[in-house]
């Protein structure tokens, strides 16, 4: 292993745009419990399940139908 490396001729990683971004979000306990339960059944971390679901919404251009009822 070298003591020093020369990165002056290096290039930017073309995949950085595909990386996930860490955020803080408020989610109701019901939603969190649902995804945690799914996580136990699938052995996939609940954060990943939430991301998969939201990504599916984006890819399928799902629209939110919010209608308040009295």
C-alpha positions, 0 to 999 in steps of 0.5 A, spaced: 500 500 500 502 506 498 503 512 503 500 517 499 495 517 493 494 522 487 487 523 486 488 529 481 486 525 475 480 522 478 473 523 476 466 524 479 462 518 481 457 518 476 452 514 481 452 519 486 445 522 483 442 515 485 444 515 492 439 516 498 438 522 501 437 522 509 431 526 511 427 527 518 420 526 517 414 525 521 410 519 520 404 517 524 404 511 529 399 507 525 403 508 519 410 506 522 407 500 526 404 497 519 411 498 516 415 495 522 410 489 521 411 488 514 419 488 516 418 483 520 414 478 515 419 480 509 426 481 513 427 488 509 428 494 514 422 498 515 425 504 512 427 500 506 420 498 505 417 505 506 422 507 500 420 502 496 413 504 497 414 511 495 419 509 489 413 505 486 408 511 487 413 516 483 414 510 478 407 509 477 405 517 478 400 515 483 396 521 485 394 523 492 386 523 493 385 528 499 378 530 500 376 532 507 369 529 509 364 533 514 
